[in-house]
C-alpha cells in the first residue's frame, strides 16, 4: 500500500543522501526565466522557487500539476530532488506548520529529503507559448493573439556612446533582449549629436584630458527593453561601453505587450457548429462533461480561450467579438448573465490546463538533455463526476 500523509510512519522521514552531480538549480531557474519570466506572474500569484536553496545542485525533476502528498512520496521514491508544478503548493501566507496536516507533511517530507519546489503558474499562462498554446494548436486557430495583453512590461533605454562604438553596443544590447518584439528583434533608433564633459582629477577618461572641457561626436541609441532584464541590460551596457561613466536614461512606459498576456484569441479557417466544437473539445481534453451557456445555432469561427479560472476575462472575449469563449471554473451568474453574443464554454480547470505538465517537461528536456525529468504518475483531477 502506498504511504500517504495520513499514515506515513515517522521513521520514513529520514534524511536522503544526495550526490554533488546534476545541474545548479539557479541555472535551471535562469533558463526558465528566459522562457516565462517570473515577473510576468499576476500580483496575487506565488510562482518561482517556493522551497529550496537556489545555490544547490539538483539531479532529477518531477513535473506535476499540483503538489500533493502523493506527488511528494513519488519524488522520494524515484529520487527526484526537484518538483516543478503548475499550481504553487503555497499560494497564501501560512502561520503554522503542523507535520500531521497535509501541507505540513509535504513540507517536512521535502525538507528531510532535500526536495525543492518550483511553480510555473500565471507566468506560464501569460505567454502564447504557454498553457493556452496546446488548445490553440489543436483547434487550428490562426492569427493568435493574447486575449488580455500584459501591461507595462517594457521600459525605454536611451544611451549616448561614441559613434565608433555604437554598432558594438547595439549588437550587445540586442543580444541581451533589447529591441525585441513578437515578430522583430534588434530594433533601435539612433541619432547623432555632440557629447560635452570635463574629466575630474580622479577620472580615467576614454577621450579628452583631465581638467579640460571636451566635445565628442556621439550617437544616441534608443530601444525598448524588458523590465525583468533591467540588471542584465545595465551590466551589458557598462561592459560594452567605452566610458567609465556611461550616460543613459531608463524611462518607464505605459505600453501593452503584443505577444504576452492572459488567454488567447484566434480564428478558425472554417466555421464549426456548436456541437462540433464541443465534440472536438471532448476529444482533445478527455472530459465527458462540458457546461455551456446554451445552444443558439451559432457558427463558431472566432474563438477566445483561457486555461484555468478564466471568468474574469469574459468581458475581454466579448469586447473582441469572440464567437465562443472556452475556459474553466465559470460561475452560475456568468452563465445567467451571458447574452446572445459570445458563447461561454466551461471545459473544467484541470482539463484546460493539464497540458502545462507536458510543456514544462519538454522545455526542461530540450534545454537540459542530460538531466533526468519525468511527469508525475500521480497527476489527476481532484474533481470527480458521477
C-alpha positions as CSV (number, residue, x, y, z in Angstrom):
1,X,0.0,0.0,0.0
2,X,1.3,3.4,-0.9
3,X,2.0,5.6,2.2
4,X,0.3,9.0,2.3
5,X,0.5,12.0,4.6
6,X,-2.2,10.4,6.7
7,X,-0.5,7.2,7.6
8,X,3.2,7.6,6.8
9,X,5.5,6.3,9.7
10,X,7.7,8.9,11.3
11,X,10.9,6.9,10.6
12,X,10.4,7.2,6.9
13,X,11.1,10.9,7.1
14,X,14.8,10.3,7.3
15,X,17.4,12.3,5.5
16,X,18.1,11.3,2.0
17,X,21.7,11.3,0.6
18,X,22.4,13.4,-2.5
19,X,25.4,13.5,-4.8
20,X,27.1,16.7,-6.0
21,X,26.3,15.8,-9.6
22,X,23.4,17.3,-11.6
23,X,22.9,20.9,-12.5
24,X,22.8,24.1,-10.4
25,X,19.2,24.9,-9.5
26,X,20.0,28.5,-10.1
27,X,21.0,27.7,-13.7
28,X,17.7,25.9,-14.3
29,X,15.7,28.8,-12.9
30,X,17.6,31.3,-15.0
31,X,16.8,29.2,-18.1
32,X,13.1,29.2,-17.2
33,X,13.3,33.0,-16.6
34,X,14.3,33.4,-20.2
35,X,11.2,31.4,-21.3
36,X,8.5,32.6,-18.9
37,X,9.8,35.4,-16.7
38,X,8.6,35.1,-13.1
39,X,7.9,38.8,-13.3
40,X,5.1,38.0,-15.7
41,X,3.0,36.4,-12.9
42,X,-0.1,38.1,-11.6
43,X,0.2,40.1,-8.4
44,X,-1.8,37.5,-6.4
45,X,0.4,34.6,-7.6
46,X,3.3,32.8,-6.0
47,X,5.3,31.4,-8.9
48,X,9.0,30.7,-8.7
49,X,11.2,28.9,-6.2
50,X,9.0,28.2,-3.2
51,X,11.1,25.7,-1.2
52,X,14.8,25.0,-1.5
53,X,18.2,26.6,-1.9
54,X,18.9,28.0,-5.4
55,X,22.7,27.6,-4.9
56,X,22.5,23.8,-4.7
57,X,22.6,21.2,-7.4
58,X,19.6,19.1,-8.5
59,X,19.8,15.7,-10.1
60,X,16.2,14.9,-11.1
61,X,13.0,16.8,-11.6
62,X,9.4,15.6,-11.2
63,X,6.8,17.6,-13.1
64,X,3.2,17.8,-11.8
65,X,0.0,19.8,-11.9
66,X,-0.5,20.2,-8.1
67,X,2.0,19.4,-5.4
68,X,0.2,16.7,-3.3
69,X,1.4,14.3,-0.6
70,X,1.2,11.5,-3.2
71,X,3.5,13.6,-5.6
72,X,6.0,14.2,-2.8
73,X,6.0,10.5,-1.9
74,X,6.6,9.7,-5.6
75,X,9.5,12.2,-5.7
76,X,11.1,10.5,-2.7
77,X,10.5,7.0,-4.2
78,X,12.2,7.8,-7.5
79,X,14.9,10.0,-6.0
80,X,13.8,13.3,-7.5
81,X,15.1,16.4,-5.7
82,X,13.1,19.0,-7.5
83,X,9.3,19.2,-8.0
84,X,8.2,21.6,-10.8
85,X,4.4,22.2,-10.5
86,X,2.0,24.4,-12.4
87,X,0.0,25.4,-9.3
88,X,2.0,26.8,-6.4
89,X,1.9,24.5,-3.4
90,X,1.9,27.6,-1.1
91,X,-0.4,30.2,-2.5
92,X,-1.2,32.3,0.5
93,X,0.7,33.1,3.7
94,X,0.8,30.3,6.3
95,X,1.1,31.0,10.1
96,X,1.6,27.5,11.4
97,X,3.2,24.3,10.1
98,X,1.8,21.1,11.6
99,X,3.6,17.9,10.3
100,X,0.4,16.0,10.8
101,X,-1.5,18.2,8.3
102,X,-1.5,17.7,4.5
103,X,0.7,20.8,3.8
104,X,2.9,20.2,6.9
105,X,3.6,16.7,5.8
106,X,4.6,17.8,2.3
107,X,6.9,20.5,3.7
108,X,8.5,18.2,6.3
109,X,9.0,15.3,3.9
110,X,10.5,17.6,1.3
111,X,12.9,19.3,3.7
112,X,14.0,15.9,5.1
113,X,14.7,14.6,1.6
114,X,16.1,17.9,0.3
115,X,13.4,18.3,-2.3
116,X,13.0,21.8,-3.8
117,X,9.7,23.2,-5.1
118,X,9.2,25.5,-8.1
119,X,6.0,26.6,-9.6
120,X,5.3,28.0,-13.1
121,X,1.8,29.4,-12.9
122,X,0.4,32.6,-14.2
123,X,3.8,33.4,-15.8
124,X,3.3,30.3,-17.9
125,X,-0.3,31.5,-18.6
126,X,0.9,34.9,-19.7
127,X,2.7,33.7,-22.9
128,X,1.4,32.5,-26.2
129,X,3.9,29.6,-25.9
130,X,2.5,28.6,-22.6
131,X,-0.6,26.9,-21.2
132,X,-3.0,28.0,-23.9
133,X,-0.8,27.1,-26.8
134,X,-1.8,23.4,-26.9
135,X,-5.5,24.1,-27.4
136,X,-4.8,26.9,-29.9
137,X,-2.7,24.5,-32.0
138,X,-5.1,21.5,-31.7
139,X,-8.1,23.7,-32.6
140,X,-6.2,25.0,-35.5
141,X,-6.5,28.7,-34.5
142,X,-4.8,31.2,-36.8
143,X,-3.6,34.8,-36.1
144,X,-3.5,34.1,-32.4
145,X,-3.0,37.0,-30.0
146,X,-3.2,37.4,-26.2
147,X,-6.7,37.8,-25.0
148,X,-5.7,40.3,-22.3
149,X,-2.2,41.6,-23.1
150,X,0.2,42.3,-20.3
151,X,0.7,46.0,-19.4
152,X,3.8,47.9,-18.6
153,X,6.4,45.2,-19.0
154,X,8.8,47.3,-21.2
155,X,10.9,50.4,-20.5
156,X,12.8,52.6,-22.8
157,X,16.6,52.8,-22.8
158,X,18.4,55.9,-24.1
159,X,22.2,55.7,-24.1
160,X,24.9,58.0,-25.5
161,X,28.1,56.4,-27.0
162,X,30.9,57.5,-29.3
163,X,29.9,56.8,-32.9
164,X,32.8,54.4,-33.4
165,X,31.4,52.1,-30.6
166,X,27.7,52.5,-31.4
167,X,27.4,49.3,-33.5
168,X,29.1,47.1,-31.0
169,X,26.8,48.4,-28.2
170,X,23.7,48.0,-30.4
171,X,24.6,44.4,-31.1
172,X,25.3,43.6,-27.4
173,X,22.1,45.2,-26.2
174,X,20.1,43.3,-28.9
175,X,21.7,40.0,-27.6
176,X,20.6,41.0,-24.1
177,X,16.9,41.2,-25.3
178,X,16.6,44.9,-26.1
179,X,14.5,45.9,-29.0
180,X,12.7,42.6,-29.3
181,X,9.0,42.3,-30.0
182,X,6.7,39.5,-31.1
183,X,7.9,39.4,-34.7
184,X,11.0,41.6,-34.8
185,X,14.2,41.9,-32.8
186,X,17.3,44.2,-32.7
187,X,15.0,47.2,-33.1
188,X,16.5,50.6,-32.2
189,X,16.6,54.2,-33.2
190,X,19.8,56.3,-33.5
191,X,20.5,60.0,-33.8
192,X,23.8,61.9,-33.9
193,X,24.9,64.7,-31.7
194,X,27.8,66.1,-29.6
195,X,28.6,65.0,-26.1
196,X,30.3,67.5,-23.8
197,X,32.1,66.7,-20.5
198,X,35.1,67.6,-18.3
199,X,37.1,64.8,-16.5
200,X,37.9,65.3,-12.8
201,X,41.2,64.7,-11.2
202,X,40.3,61.1,-10.2
203,X,38.9,60.2,-13.6
204,X,40.4,57.9,-16.3
205,X,38.8,59.5,-19.4
206,X,38.4,57.4,-22.6
207,X,38.9,60.7,-24.5
208,X,39.8,64.2,-23.6
209,X,42.2,65.5,-20.9
210,X,41.7,65.8,-17.2
211,X,40.5,69.3,-16.3
212,X,39.8,70.3,-19.9
213,X,36.3,70.6,-21.5
214,X,35.9,68.0,-24.2
215,X,33.4,67.5,-27.0
216,X,32.9,64.1,-28.5
217,X,30.9,63.0,-31.6
218,X,28.3,60.7,-30.1
219,X,25.4,58.6,-31.1
220,X,22.2,58.4,-29.1
221,X,20.7,54.9,-29.2
222,X,17.0,54.4,-28.1
223,X,15.4,51.0,-27.7
224,X,12.8,49.1,-25.7
225,X,14.0,46.7,-23.0
226,X,12.1,44.1,-20.9
227,X,11.8,45.4,-17.3
228,X,12.6,42.0,-15.9
229,X,16.0,42.2,-17.6
230,X,17.0,45.6,-16.2
231,X,20.0,44.4,-14.3
232,X,21.3,42.2,-17.2
233,X,20.8,45.1,-19.7
234,X,22.8,47.5,-17.5
235,X,25.6,45.0,-17.0
236,X,25.8,44.6,-20.8
237,X,25.7,48.3,-21.3
238,X,28.6,49.0,-19.0
239,X,30.7,46.1,-20.3
240,X,30.4,47.2,-23.9
241,X,30.6,51.0,-23.4
242,X,34.0,52.6,-23.6
243,X,33.2,55.4,-21.0
244,X,33.9,54.7,-17.3
245,X,30.6,56.5,-16.5
246,X,28.2,56.0,-19.4
247,X,25.3,58.4,-19.7
248,X,22.0,56.7,-20.1
249,X,18.3,57.0,-19.2
250,X,15.8,54.3,-18.2
251,X,12.3,55.6,-18.9
252,X,9.0,53.9,-17.7
253,X,6.5,53.4,-20.4
254,X,2.7,52.9,-20.4
255,X,2.7,50.2,-23.1
256,X,1.0,47.0,-24.0
257,X,2.8,43.8,-24.9
258,X,1.9,42.3,-28.3
259,X,3.0,38.7,-27.6
260,X,2.4,38.2,-23.9
261,X,-0.8,38.1,-21.8
262,X,-3.5,36.0,-20.3
263,X,-5.6,33.8,-22.6
264,X,-5.6,33.7,-26.3
265,X,-7.9,34.6,-29.2
266,X,-7.7,33.5,-32.8
267,X,-9.7,32.4,-35.8
268,X,-10.6,29.0,-37.3
269,X,-10.1,28.6,-41.1
270,X,-13.6,27.2,-41.3
271,X,-16.6,27.7,-39.1
272,X,-17.8,24.9,-36.8
273,X,-21.3,24.1,-35.5
274,X,-21.7,24.4,-31.7
275,X,-21.9,20.7,-31.2
276,X,-18.9,20.1,-33.5
277,X,-16.8,22.4,-31.2
278,X,-17.9,20.6,-28.1
279,X,-17.2,17.2,-29.6
280,X,-13.7,18.3,-30.6
281,X,-13.1,19.7,-27.1
282,X,-14.1,16.4,-25.5
283,X,-11.7,14.5,-27.8
284,X,-8.8,16.9,-27.0
285,X,-9.3,17.1,-23.2
286,X,-10.8,13.8,-22.4
287,X,-13.6,15.4,-20.4
288,X,-17.1,13.8,-20.5
289,X,-18.9,16.9,-19.1
290,X,-18.9,20.4,-20.7
291,X,-21.0,23.2,-19.3
292,X,-22.1,26.0,-21.7
293,X,-24.5,28.9,-21.9
294,X,-26.9,27.3,-24.3
295,X,-27.3,26.4,-27.9
296,X,-28.3,29.2,-30.2
297,X,-27.4,27.7,-33.6
298,X,-24.2,29.8,-33.8
299,X,-21.5,29.4,-36.4
300,X,-18.2,29.4,-34.4
301,X,-15.2,31.0,-36.2
302,X,-13.5,33.3,-33.7
303,X,-12.5,31.6,-30.5
304,X,-11.1,33.0,-27.3
305,X,-9.8,30.7,-24.6
306,X,-8.1,30.8,-21.2
307,X,-6.8,27.8,-19.3
308,X,-7.8,27.6,-15.6
309,X,-10.2,30.0,-14.0
310,X,-10.9,32.5,-16.7
311,X,-14.2,34.1,-15.6
312,X,-12.5,37.5,-15.2
313,X,-11.8,37.6,-18.9
314,X,-15.4,37.1,-20.2
315,X,-15.5,40.9,-20.9
316,X,-12.3,40.7,-23.0
317,X,-13.7,37.9,-25.1
318,X,-17.0,39.7,-25.6
319,X,-15.2,43.0,-26.4
320,X,-13.1,41.3,-29.0
321,X,-16.2,39.7,-30.6
322,X,-15.3,36.1,-29.9
323,X,-18.0,33.7,-31.1
324,X,-17.1,31.3,-28.2
325,X,-15.0,31.7,-25.0
326,X,-13.5,28.4,-23.7
327,X,-12.3,28.3,-20.1
328,X,-12.9,26.7,-16.7
329,X,-14.5,27.4,-13.3
330,X,-17.3,29.7,-14.6
331,X,-19.9,30.6,-12.0
332,X,-23.7,30.3,-12.2
333,X,-24.1,34.0,-12.7
334,X,-21.6,34.0,-15.5
335,X,-23.9,31.8,-17.4
336,X,-27.0,33.6,-16.2
337,X,-25.6,37.0,-17.5
338,X,-24.4,35.6,-20.8
339,X,-26.2,37.3,-23.7
340,X,-26.7,36.1,-27.2
341,X,-23.2,37.1,-28.3
342,X,-20.2,35.2,-27.1
343,X,-21.0,31.6,-26.2
344,X,-19.5,30.6,-22.8
345,X,-18.0,27.1,-22.7
346,X,-16.6,25.6,-19.4
347,X,-14.4,22.6,-20.0
348,X,-13.0,22.5,-16.5
349,X,-10.0,23.8,-14.7
350,X,-7.8,20.7,-14.8
351,X,-8.9,19.8,-18.3
352,X,-8.0,23.2,-19.7
353,X,-4.6,23.4,-18.0
354,X,-3.3,19.9,-17.7
355,X,-1.2,20.4,-20.9
356,X,1.1,22.6,-18.8
357,X,2.9,19.5,-17.5
358,X,3.9,18.4,-21.0
359,X,5.1,22.0,-21.8
360,X,7.3,22.1,-18.7
361,X,8.6,18.6,-19.3
362,X,9.5,19.3,-23.0
363,X,11.2,22.6,-22.0
364,X,13.4,21.0,-19.4
365,X,14.2,18.0,-21.6
366,X,15.1,20.3,-24.6
367,X,17.4,22.6,-22.6
368,X,19.0,20.1,-20.3
369,X,19.0,16.8,-22.3
370,X,21.3,15.0,-19.8
371,X,19.1,15.9,-16.8
372,X,16.6,13.4,-15.6
373,X,13.0,14.7,-15.7
374,X,9.6,12.9,-15.7
375,X,5.9,13.7,-15.4
376,X,4.2,12.6,-12.2
377,X,2.1,9.5,-12.3
378,X,0.0,11.0,-9.5
379,X,-1.2,14.0,-11.5
380,X,-5.0,13.8,-11.6
381,X,-8.1,16.0,-11.5
382,X,-9.2,16.4,-7.9
383,X,-12.8,17.0,-9.1
384,X,-14.8,13.8,-9.7
385,X,-18.0,13.4,-11.6
386,X,-20.8,10.8,-11.1
